């Protein structure tokens, strides 16, 4: 075989091999079938408001684990059963999910063969049926009514090639695979996507003061090791921070410290602290142990078991006896924040936590990572024990304007009375009236003029008094509502 012939042979072999690969490569296709498509997949689910629970089960292929998530109405409130019925901010999101699934119409049938379920990513994530190494596992969505009736059960698979708005889906227990128009961006199994993430809902303009308490805990000895304490107040009038107290624990005693003449507060860091407190976000929650009172400083009592103590310690929180009472301490100290409306937040910082719930290895999340659209802003996840206290003394009391005295508003009445008495005296007898008729007429006219002036003065004074009373009432009601 000459060189040209060899070249042609090798090219031919390459073409044949490539053709073989192409032919054997699995392809997503639309099945040509005479079977009629159903008008809708779930005819009984026609009202999104009938949804009382939503369960989503995702499969993470990289870890071969299932991640179930459920949000449901518990005692007429949307809650998350998997997280101790933590309140869910889910009404609108669930309505969007349900509305997107009501009247779901199949556009085509991609396959009616069970062997193609893996190809289209619609394998049911059923823990009883899945085996190690399974691929093509979809996301199962199930919606139930208040009576626990299944309104919809669907396995959502892969995206249709070049049609991002279309998905392959299958009804569990049935073979046909359909293509439907569906957006599943709201079908998240992340806890933080279903709650109000803003931890404190703090308005930075309302921050009145901050107390920083730096200490550690000697776990073996069961005691607190104080280091320093600092109290700062924020003044709205000049937008400045003021150091009201600074102490260092030295040789068993608290020692006051003051700034040197050439030192000043780092206001930029303090302002950043306000913003960071406002930016605290919830990524996961854990219920505190039963029997742990809301404020140990008030009760001094602890009623929990060894498991409860261990649960706290694993997260960096310790119940320590201080003199005659118990107190909850944290491994990384604490910060207290006081606001204008009398609320005092106590934040105890514990151990570092993982990244919350495991990230689902879904196509959408991979795409977000590639495009840099992840909403998480990095930072450190840490356990935080939060308590809120109310201090009415922290609320600025209203300055009420004193009401004008009664003598001021009634000043004209005395003059009018004197004129009336004079009039009666002057008119003692009919003869005197006749003799002094002109005088009586003159004095009577003066009396009427004085009474009219007095009435006008009284009206103005009463109006002012009413105005001040209404304004004082408004100020007091605003104060009482805080």
DOKOL-669822 format. One line per 8 residues: number of its first residue (from 1); their letters; for each residue x, y, z of C-alpha. Coordinates in steps of 0.05 Angstrom, whole numbers, plus 5000, padded with zeros to 4 digits. Layout:
DOKOL-669822
NUM = a = X/Y/Z  ... $
END
This chain:
DOKOL-669822
1 = xxxxxxxx = 5000/5000/5000  5031/5067/4979  5032/5128/5024  4970/5160/4992  4931/5096/5001  4952/5092/5075  4930/5164/5086  4862/5150/5055 $
9 = xxxxxxxx = 4855/5087/5097  4871/5124/5162  4822/5179/5145  4769/5128/5129  4781/5093/5196  4777/5158/5233  4711/5175/5199  4683/5107/5214 $
17 = xxxxxxxx = 4703/5111/5287  4674/5181/5294  4610/5157/5261  4607/5099/5309  4614/5145/5369  4560/5192/5342  4512/5134/5329  4522/5104/5398 $
25 = xxxxxxxx = 4517/5171/5434  4450/5177/5472  4406/5231/5444  4348/5270/5474  4291/5264/5425  4217/5276/5417  4177/5212/5408  4133/5208/5347 $
33 = xxxxxxxx = 4071/5176/5376  3998/5168/5358  3979/5171/5432  3939/5233/5448  3969/5280/5498  3929/5296/5561  3901/5367/5562  3934/5379/5630 $
41 = xxxxxxxx = 3976/5334/5674  3937/5348/5739  3865/5363/5724  3846/5362/5798  3895/5418/5815  3862/5481/5789  3868/5529/5847  3936/5550/5874 $
49 = xxxxxxxx = 3904/5573/5939  3884/5501/5954  3958/5484/5967  3970/5473/6041  4039/5441/6036  4096/5435/5988  4151/5383/5990  4213/5384/5946 $
57 = xxxxxxxx = 4264/5328/5942  4329/5340/5906  4386/5292/5893  4459/5312/5897  4497/5268/5849  4565/5288/5876  4548/5263/5946  4494/5213/5926 $
65 = xxxxxxxx = 4448/5242/5979  4377/5266/5979  4357/5334/6005  4283/5338/6024  4250/5403/6043  4178/5417/6064  4138/5479/6079  4068/5471/6106 $
73 = xxxxxxxx = 4012/5506/6143  4018/5488/6217  3964/5518/6263  3945/5566/6207  4016/5591/6200  4067/5575/6146  4123/5536/6179  4182/5491/6162 $
81 = xxxxxxxx = 4171/5423/6196  4243/5400/6185  4267/5460/6225  4224/5455/6287  4166/5490/6252  4207/5553/6244  4162/5609/6215  4166/5610/6139 $
89 = xxxxxxxx = 4161/5673/6098  4132/5629/6044  4062/5651/6026  4081/5690/5964  4134/5641/5942  4088/5581/5950  4034/5618/5912  4084/5630/5854 $
97 = xxxxxxxx = 4104/5557/5854  4032/5533/5856  4009/5582/5803  4065/5558/5757  4041/5486/5763  3966/5496/5758  3941/5474/5690  4009/5446/5670 $
105 = xxxxxxxx = 4002/5427/5596  4046/5374/5562  4072/5401/5496  4103/5336/5470  4118/5265/5492  4192/5253/5492  4188/5179/5509  4144/5126/5539 $
113 = xxxxxxxx = 4200/5077/5555  4224/5068/5627  4294/5058/5599  4296/5131/5579  4282/5160/5648  4356/5166/5664  4369/5199/5596  4318/5254/5610 $
121 = xxxxxxxx = 4336/5262/5683  4268/5241/5709  4287/5182/5754  4245/5188/5817  4287/5208/5878  4255/5154/5920  4302/5132/5976  4271/5062/5973 $
129 = xxxxxxxx = 4289/5053/5900  4353/5092/5889  4418/5053/5885  4490/5077/5893  4515/5105/5827  4447/5122/5800  4447/5181/5752  4393/5221/5717 $
137 = xxxxxxxx = 4355/5231/5782  4305/5288/5779  4272/5334/5830  4206/5311/5858  4153/5363/5875  4091/5345/5914  4034/5391/5933  3980/5371/5983 $
145 = xxxxxxxx = 3914/5401/6006  3892/5418/6076  3861/5349/6079  3929/5319/6061  3905/5299/5992  3958/5296/5938  3941/5351/5888  4005/5345/5847 $
153 = xxxxxxxx = 4065/5299/5845  4117/5310/5791  4189/5292/5775  4225/5349/5740  4283/5329/5697  4333/5362/5650  4326/5424/5609  4306/5414/5537 $
161 = xxxxxxxx = 4368/5429/5493  4367/5500/5465  4299/5512/5499  4314/5538/5569  4240/5550/5583  4223/5477/5571  4234/5417/5618  4226/5342/5615 $
169 = xxxxxxxx = 4177/5318/5668  4144/5254/5689  4089/5234/5737  4117/5185/5789  4094/5114/5776  4081/5127/5702  4127/5116/5642  4113/5174/5594 $
177 = xxxxxxxx = 4163/5232/5594  4133/5299/5572  4161/5367/5555  4128/5425/5590  4139/5499/5597  4162/5508/5668  4205/5554/5710  4233/5520/5771 $
185 = xxxxxxxx = 4276/5576/5800  4230/5579/5861  4236/5505/5876  4292/5512/5926  4309/5464/5983  4351/5516/6018  4324/5537/6085  4345/5609/6077 $
193 = xxxxxxxx = 4305/5616/6013  4240/5605/6051  4248/5650/6111  4257/5723/6130  4333/5725/6128  4342/5792/6161  4359/5770/6232  4349/5835/6272 $
201 = xxxxxxxx = 4310/5878/6223  4352/5933/6251  4347/6005/6226  4417/6033/6233  4387/6102/6245  4355/6075/6309  4420/6050/6341  4430/6088/6405 $
209 = xxxxxxxx = 4487/6050/6439  4533/5990/6435  4566/5950/6490  4623/5904/6472  4640/5850/6524  4703/5811/6507  4715/5747/6547  4730/5674/6539 $
217 = xxxxxxxx = 4707/5612/6576  4751/5563/6614  4711/5501/6598  4749/5454/6644  4744/5500/6703  4674/5522/6685  4688/5596/6693  4688/5660/6654 $
225 = xxxxxxxx = 4754/5695/6637  4738/5769/6627  4784/5813/6585  4753/5881/6572  4687/5918/6567  4669/5979/6528  4605/6021/6525  4592/6071/6469 $
233 = xxxxxxxx = 4535/6118/6455  4515/6147/6388  4493/6220/6384  4446/6236/6327  4454/6311/6334  4527/6312/6314  4531/6241/6284  4587/6222/6332 $
241 = xxxxxxxx = 4605/6164/6376  4622/6177/6449  4659/6129/6495  4621/6127/6560  4659/6071/6594  4720/6028/6581  4746/5976/6631  4800/5923/6631 $
249 = xxxxxxxx = 4799/5863/6676  4866/5861/6711  4890/5822/6772  4819/5802/6790  4788/5871/6785  4758/5917/6733  4803/5976/6720  4777/6038/6685 $
257 = xxxxxxxx = 4814/6062/6624  4810/6129/6588  4834/6150/6520  4898/6190/6517  4897/6261/6491  4925/6239/6424  4875/6182/6416  4806/6182/6386 $
265 = xxxxxxxx = 4751/6133/6368  4755/6099/6300  4686/6123/6277  4691/6088/6210  4697/6020/6244  4641/6036/6292  4596/6057/6235  4615/5993/6198 $
273 = xxxxxxxx = 4594/5955/6260  4525/5984/6255  4519/5964/6182  4545/5894/6196  4495/5884/6251  4440/5905/6203  4468/5857/6151  4466/5795/6195 $
281 = xxxxxxxx = 4431/5740/6155  4401/5674/6177  4425/5613/6139  4400/5559/6187  4369/5552/6256  4372/5503/6314  4324/5502/6372  4353/5518/6440 $
289 = xxxxxxxx = 4349/5462/6491  4284/5453/6529  4286/5484/6598  4334/5539/6581  4299/5602/6605  4298/5663/6561  4341/5703/6609  4384/5667/6660 $
297 = xxxxxxxx = 4403/5732/6693  4331/5742/6715  4315/5671/6738  4384/5643/6754  4356/5574/6740  4372/5521/6688  4328/5461/6674  4358/5420/6618 $
305 = xxxxxxxx = 4391/5352/6610  4461/5330/6592  4442/5326/6519  4419/5398/6521  4484/5421/6553  4524/5383/6501  4483/5413/6445  4501/5483/6470 $
313 = xxxxxxxx = 4575/5466/6479  4581/5438/6409  4560/5506/6383  4605/5547/6430  4556/5564/6486  4565/5547/6559  4522/5552/6621  4567/5574/6677 $
321 = xxxxxxxx = 4553/5588/6750  4572/5659/6769  4567/5668/6844  4494/5652/6862  4465/5644/6792  4476/5612/6724  4491/5651/6662  4496/5634/6588 $
329 = xxxxxxxx = 4565/5651/6560  4594/5644/6491  4663/5626/6465  4672/5691/6427  4642/5742/6474  4580/5784/6464  4554/5850/6438  4493/5888/6463 $
337 = xxxxxxxx = 4457/5938/6418  4407/5989/6446  4357/6024/6401  4314/6086/6407  4251/6046/6414  4275/6013/6478  4296/5945/6449  4363/5917/6472 $
345 = xxxxxxxx = 4392/5860/6431  4442/5813/6464  4484/5775/6412  4528/5719/6438  4577/5693/6386  4593/5619/6386  4635/5572/6344  4642/5576/6268 $
353 = xxxxxxxx = 4591/5536/6231  4593/5501/6164  4563/5531/6102  4493/5518/6125  4457/5463/6087  4495/5426/6034  4492/5460/5966  4449/5421/5917 $
361 = xxxxxxxx = 4488/5400/5857  4435/5422/5807  4443/5448/5737  4416/5517/5758  4466/5525/5815  4524/5503/5771  4503/5553/5719  4498/5608/5772 $
369 = xxxxxxxx = 4569/5593/5796  4596/5595/5725  4562/5661/5710  4580/5691/5777  4508/5701/5797  4512/5669/5865  4476/5714/5915  4517/5690/5974 $
377 = xxxxxxxx = 4568/5743/5991  4618/5699/6025  4636/5715/6097  4636/5669/6156  4578/5629/6183  4577/5627/6259  4529/5604/6311  4494/5662/6344 $
385 = xxxxxxxx = 4449/5662/6406  4403/5723/6403  4360/5751/6459  4317/5813/6458  4300/5854/6519  4255/5915/6528  4280/5974/6568  4227/6029/6572 $
393 = xxxxxxxx = 4278/6077/6604  4315/6078/6538  4257/6112/6502  4261/6188/6503  4199/6213/6539  4159/6267/6503  4165/6339/6525  4093/6360/6539 $
401 = xxxxxxxx = 4076/6434/6536  4042/6460/6599  3969/6481/6591  3951/6554/6604  3922/6565/6674  3848/6572/6684  3858/6641/6713  3886/6664/6647 $
409 = xxxxxxxx = 3827/6638/6607  3776/6664/6657  3807/6733/6667  3753/6770/6630  3696/6739/6671  3714/6778/6735  3710/6845/6699  3644/6827/6669 $
417 = xxxxxxxx = 3618/6807/6738  3640/6872/6769  3605/6911/6714  3541/6871/6726  3543/6885/6801  3554/6959/6788  3495/6957/6741  3450/6925/6793 $
425 = xxxxxxxx = 3472/6974/6847  3460/7035/6803  3391/7009/6786  3369/7001/6859  3303/7039/6855  3258/7062/6800  3267/7134/6821  3343/7129/6817 $
433 = xxxxxxxx = 3336/7096/6749  3293/7154/6724  3340/7206/6754  3402/7176/6726  3374/7147/6662  3428/7175/6618  3483/7149/6664  3452/7079/6666 $
441 = xxxxxxxx = 3448/7077/6590  3521/7097/6585  3545/7045/6636  3501/6991/6606  3533/7001/6538  3602/6998/6569  3583/6933/6605  3561/6900/6540 $
449 = xxxxxxxx = 3625/6921/6505  3667/6893/6562  3629/6827/6562  3638/6820/6486  3713/6833/6491  3718/6783/6549  3681/6730/6509  3727/6739/6450 $
457 = xxxxxxxx = 3789/6735/6494  3761/6672/6527  3749/6639/6460  3821/6650/6436  3850/6624/6502  3806/6562/6500  3827/6548/6428  3900/6552/6447 $
465 = xxxxxxxx = 3889/6507/6507  3854/6456/6463  3910/6459/6411  3963/6446/6464  3922/6390/6495  3914/6355/6428  3988/6361/6412  4007/6334/6481 $
473 = xxxxxxxx = 3959/6275/6471  3990/6259/6403  4060/6259/6433  4039/6215/6491  4004/6165/6445  4066/6160/6401  4108/6147/6463  4059/6094/6489 $
481 = xx = 4060/6057/6423  4135/6047/6424 $
END
